[in-house]
Every structure is written in C-alpha cells, then in structure tokens.
Amino acid sequence: MLRAIIIDDEQHCIQSLHNDLKQHCPQVDIIAEANSAKAGLLAIKQHDPQLVFLDVEMPWMNGLEMLELLPDMNFALIFTTAHDEFAAQAFRKSAIDYLLKPVAVQELTEAVQKAEEKLLRETSAAHIGNLLANLKQPDQQKIAFPYREGYEFIAPQEIICLLAEGSYTKVYLQDGRTLLISKSLGDLGELVPPKEFVRIHHSSMVRLDTITHFIRTDGGYVQLANGLKLMVSKSKKDNLLEMLGLR
C-alpha cells in the first residue's frame, strides 16, 4: 500500500479525490488530509507519507511555497491544479505528475502508477547497494530499514525484537533505541535470519539470544534482555520451546 496525504484548501476537492482513489486506486491508503499548506507541513512531518497530492493554489501559502519549507522531499509528489500555467513549475519541483481539476480517472491512475514506479526504483537502488555490501561481507549482513531521510542499515545482532503496530513495525535495538518502520511485521520477518529469530505471537518476533526468561504462568510469556515482557501465543509456544532446546 502507498501511504498518501491529500493537501487542498477545498474540502469538496479532497473528498472527490479521496473517493476516486478509493474506487480506482486501491493500492493507495489515504492516511491524512490537510486543508492548508501549514496543516500539510505538519501532516507530512507526522505521517511520513510515500505519496502527496498537493494543490498548487491555496490562500496564505501555496503548494510551491510549502515545498520550499521542506528540508527534503522523500515522497512522490503529484500536483493538483485548476491552473495549467503552474504545470511547468510543478515539474521543476520534481513532481511525478500533475492533475488538472476536475481530475480525470485515467490521468489519476496513470499518475499513481508513475509514483509507484519511482518509489520502487528508489527502494531498489538502496537495496542493491545493501546487497552488494552483504555479498562482500556475508558474515556482516545488514538489513535496510527505511526512515524519513533514507535508510539505516542495521545488523540482525543489533535487534532485540519486532512488534507489529498496525501496518507499521516497531523495532527495538540493543542500544536502547526504537524505530517505527513503515513495513509490516510479516515483511520484516522475511528479512531477518530464520535461525536467529522466532515468531512468538501474531504481533511479535524476538531474537532468540535476547530471551532471558520463559515463564509458563499466565499462558506463557518471555522476558527479554531489555526487560520487555511479551506474551507467547498457544500456537507459537511449541515452536519457541523447540528452538530454545526445551523440547
């Protein structure tokens, strides 16, 4: 899913675009809407979107002026405008595409497809760089975790556990930090070494050597090296005990 934000000062335009996206672009998840450039800046900072639909003409601060206030632009951008003369400027601001209001469905779906392709290319480039590094040092392989400014490469040994938070995953690290990653637990679970990590619940996965206690009471739970206590589901308990050498 593409996490997207709509920024437009006209509520009926927001609603119309929202409805079109829901009906014709199911891969787009509208996570926030903003009715001014100022509110749009806050929404981008808070939600870290992958795609932004930005109205050009807004009172007090227009879309182009809003972009000037962003330190970086780590998202695909699609301008929406009722004024064709803004199109040239829009492209110079690295827009994936621009849509003239009222938005035509075919143009909308094509613009979203271009945004997906751009994001895929950028993600692939970072992953290829990590792959080459991993091939050179197979014993020091790292996982690319996306964040607002780019990617942080982290060795599996630095991870304590992964906890699902909706469509996001919270990653607990040995140095005490936590990262909120815009990928599902299932997606991240495919990236960690299967012999070193175990799924103990539909919402949690832990690194085996960070488990300090397994407690049978209260349905069963584990305590980790950072003091965190996590429940173990009945369906996962046998596999956990086997991997711990208790079966």
N, C-alpha and C positions, 0 to 999 in steps of 0.2 A: 504493500500500500504506500502511496505517496502522501505524506503529511503536508497538508496545504492550508494556507491562510488567504482569506479574501479581504482586501482593503479598498473600501469605496465609501464615499460620503453619502451615497444614496441607498437607502435600505432596500428599495424595490429592486435595484440592480444587484445587490448582494443576494437577495432571495432568488432572483431569476437565475443567476449564475449557479448558485447552490443547487437549485432544482435540476438544471441542465447537467451539472456534473454528476449528481446522484443518479440520474437516469441514463446518461450516455457514457460516463467515465467512472465506472465502479471502482477502478483502481485508485481513485483519489479520495482521501479521507480529510474532510474539512475539519480541522482541529480548532480553528478560531476565526472570528470575523471582527473587523475593526472599521469604524465609521469615520476615521480621521487619520491623517498621517502620524500624528502624535501617538494615537492608540495603536497604530500599525507598528511603530517602532517598538513599543512595549510588548506587543504580541510576538514579534519576531524574536526579541530577546528572551521572552519567557518560554516559547514553544519550540524554538529551533526548527523551523519548517524546512522541508525539502523543496517546496514549490510555493511561490507567492503570486497571486493575481492582484495586480496593483493598478488602481485607477490613476490616470495622469492628472486630470483636473479636479482638485479639491480645494476648498477655501483655506485660508491662512497658510497652509503649506501644501504644495502639490507633490505628486509622486516623485518627480525628478529631484526636487529639493530634499525630500525624505531620504532618498538613496544617498545623497551627499553626506548625510549624518551617520551612515553606517560605516563602521571601521572596516568591515569586509562583507562580502556577499556570497555566503556559502549555500546558496539555494538557486534553483532555477527560477527565472522571472518571466512572467507573461503580463504585459501591459494591457489594460482595457481602456479604451478611449472612444469618445464620440467625435474627436477632432483629428482628422487624418494628418494634419501638419505636425503633430507630435511624433509620428511614426519614426522619422529619421533619427530624432534624438533618442527614442526608445532603443533602437538597435545599437546605437553607440554606447548605451549603458549596459550592453551585454544581455539584452532581453532574448529569451528563446523565441518569442513571437509576440505579436500584438494583435489584439482583437478589437474590431470596430463594433460599437454598440449600435443597434441591438446585436448581440452575439449570435452568429450562425453556428449551428450544431457541428457541421462538418469542419469549420475552421477551429472550433473549440477542441474537437477530438484530435485533429492534426497537431495543434499546438501542445496538447498534453503529451502526445506521442513523442514529439521532439524533446520535450522536457525530460521524459523518461530516458530517452537515448543519451542525452547529455549527462544525466546523473549516472547512468550505467558506465559511460566512458570514463568519467572521473573516478568512480569507485574501482573500476577495473585497473586503471593506471596505478592507483595506490596499492591494490592487492598484488599486482605484478611485481612492483618494487619489493614488497614484503616477501613474495615467493622467491625472488632471486636471492635475497639475503638469507632466507631459510635454506635454500638449496646449497649455499656456500657453507652454512654452519648448521647442519641438521640437528646437532645436539643443543642448539641455542635458538630453536624456532620461537617466533613471536607471533602474536595474534594482533591484527589491526582492529582497533576499536575506534569507531567514528565519533567525533565530537564537533562542536561548532566550528573551530578553526581548522579542522582537518582530521588527522588520525593519530592516535597514540599507540605505539607498538609495545605490547606487554607480554612477557614470558609467562607461560602457564604456571610456573612455580611461584609467581608473584600473586596469584589469585587464591583467595580463600573460598569464596562461594559465589554463586549466581542466583539471584532471586527475581522472579517474574513480578513485574508491576504493569499489568495490562499488556499493551503491545510493546512495552519497554522492558529492559532488564537492568537491575541494579547489581553492579559488580563490586564486591568487597575485596580490597587488596591488602597485602601483608604490611604495607607501610601506613595503614590506617585510613587511607582514602577510600571513598566510594565513588563510582562512576555510574551515571544513568545513561544507558546506551539505547539508541533508537532501533533496536533489533529484538526479536522475541527470544525467550529462553530456548526454544527449540532450535532457532537459527544459531545462536551462540554455542549451544550444546554440541553442534556438529563440528565446531572449530577446536574444541579442547581435546586433549589426548584421552581416549576412552578408558585406558587402563589406570588413569590418574584421577578421574572424576566420576562421580556416581550421582544419578538422579535419585533423590530420596523422597520426592513429593512432586506433584504436577507443577508446583510453583518454585521448586528449589533444586539446585545441583551443587554439590560440595566437592572440594578437593580431598581425596582420601586421607592424605597425611596431615591434614589440619584438624581431623576429628580427634578430640582428646578424650571424649566420653561417649558411650552409648548407654542410655538409660531406658530400661524396659517399662517403667511405670508410665501412667498417663498415655497409654497407647504406643509409646516408644518415641524417643527423640534423641538427637545428638547435640553435643556441645562442641564448639569449635575453638581453635586456638585464640581467637579474638574475643571469646566469651559468649558469642552468639549461640542461642539455643534454637534448634529447628525441629519441627515435627517430622516424623517418618511415617509415610502412609503405609497401610497394611499391604498394598500391592507391591510396594518397593522394598519392604523390610527383608524378605528372604535374599534378594539380590545384594542388598547392602551387607548383610551378615556374611554372605559368601565372599564378597570382595574384601571384607575385613578379616577373613580367615576364621570366622566363628562358626562356620558350617562345614 
